[in-house]
Amino acid sequence: MTTTTKIKLNHNSTYFFVGIKGTGMSAMALVVKAMGYQVAGSDIEKYTFTQKGLEDAGIPLYQFSPDNIQPGMTLIVGNAFSDDHPEVQRARELGLQIYRYPEFLGELIQGYTSIAVCGAHGKTSTTGLLSHVLSGIAPTDFLIGDGSGNAIPDARFFVYEADEYRRHFMPTYPDYAIMTNIDFDHPDYYTGIDDVFDAFETFAGHVKKGIFAWGDDPYLRKIKAAVPIYYYGTKDADDFQAVDVKRTTTGSTFNVHFQGHDFGRFEIPLFGEHNILNALAVIAVAYFEEVDLAEIKRELLTFQGVKRRFSQVKMGDMTIIDDYAHHPSEIRATLDAARQEYPNKEIVVVFQPHTFSRTIAYLDDFAATLSKADHVYVTKIYSSPREKYGDVTSQDLVDKINGSQLITEANMSPLLDYHDAVVIFMGAGDIQKYERTYEDLLSHLSKKIN
C-alpha cells in the first residue's frame, strides 16, 4: 500500500474553481468539498448537467467576475481558461496560490494507491466502473469525467480519469494506469496518431507499479515502459482474457483467464463488447491489489453506469438513450450496446457533430458508422469556445448517409413517426436540449391522446 504523505490543504482557505461546471472541475470540487474544505466556483450562467451535484453539495456558484476573487483564496483554473481570464488576473494581483486543474490533480492523488484511467475512448465508463467496484470493497476516493467525485476519511484508493487532451495527464504520477485505447482524436491539438502515441508513451513513464492495456490496440502493444504491462481482451495473446462470452438482453457473462488460471465466471448488467473489456481492466487492477475475486464479482453486478453514457428513460413505447459518443469509435460501441439490449427494435440516432475540426477529420468515418443505425438525424455542428467555425457543415455529413436528414430544435416532429423504437441522442455538446424538446413533444402528445 502507498505510504506517501497525503496532501494537506488549508482549512482557512476557500478553494475557488474557475470553470467549476466542467466535468473534471465539478468532480474535483466535490472531492475537495468532501475532504472537508471550503469550496466555491464560477462559470457561465447556462445550466449544465454537472450543476445539480454541485448545488446538492452546497457549493456556491457564481457568474464569472473578478469581484469573486478574495484574499486568502486558492484558485484552481479549468483547462479551458487562459492566464488572461479576469479572475486569474485578479488572483495574481492579490498574490494568491494558483493551480491549473492537472497540477492540482497531481497533488490530490498523493498518498493513496492511485489508479489512472486514460484512453481516447471509454475512460469515463471505465473510471466509473472501477470506482464503483473498489468503493464497495475498500475506502476509495474518485474523480470521474461525468462530473462525479467523492472523498472519504482514510481512503486507500484514489481512482481518477486522466485526460490526454493537450497532454493534461502529464502532471500526474499514478501507481497504476488502465489504458483503454490510443486513437487520433482532438485534431485541433494533436498532429496525428504518432503524436497521440508519444503522449501516451510519455505518460506510461509516469506509472509506478503497472499498466493494464487493451490487447487489440496496435499502438498500446508498442508502448514501452519501466513497469510491467498486462494486456486484457478476448485473444489468447492477452494476459487477462475473457472467454466463453455470452451476451444477452440482460447483460453479459464471461470467464476470466489470467496466465493459465481460471478466475471463474463474471456477470455484468451492461451491454456492448466495450463494457466486457472495461470489466476485464477493473478485474485486473483489483487482482493485483489482492482484492478478493468474490467481492469483485459481487460489485460488478450492481453497477448502473455513469452520467451521459447510455443513460436511459422510457416514455410510452419509446426508449430514449442519452450518450456522450462524439467519435466514430464511440458511436460504434454505443450502437453495439443498443443492438445487444434491443435486438428487435428500430434504432434511431440523433447525432450532434462536436467541433468542426473533428467533423472534417472523420467525415467519412462518421458516415460509415452512423449508417449502421436504422435511421439517422443530424443537428448543426456544436462549436467549442476554441473553435467558432470551419470548412464543413452538417449537410456535408447528411449527404454521405443514405436516408439521413438534418433536424433542428425548432422542429423535432419527424421523431414522432417512430413507435416502439429506440432513439439515441449522441454528442458531447448541448445535444440534451434536443432530447428535452423531443421528450416534451412526447409528453404533450400523450396528454392529447389521454
Secondary structure, 3 states (H helix, E strand, C coil): CCCCCCCCCCCCCEEEEECCCCHHHHHHHHHHHHCCCEEEEEECCCCCCCHHHHHHCCCCEEECCHHHCCCCCEEEECCCCCCCCHHHHHHHHCCCEEEEHHHHHHHHCCCCEEEEEECCCCHHHHHHHHHHHHHCCCCEEEECCCCCEECCCCCCEEEEECCCHHHCCCCCCCCEEEECCCCCCCCCCCCCHHHHHHHHHHHHCCCCCEEEEECCCCCHHHCCCCCCEEEEECCCCCCEEEEEEEEECCEEEEEEEECCEEEEEEEECCCCHHHHHHHHHHHHHHHHCCCCHHHHHHHHCCCCCCCCCCEEEEECCEEEEEECCCCHHHHHHHHHHHHHHCCCCCEEEEECCECHHHHHHCHHHHHHHHCCCCEEEECCCECECCECCCCCCHHHHHCCCCCCEECECCECHHHHHCCCCEEEEECCCCCHHHHHHHHHHHHHHHHHHC
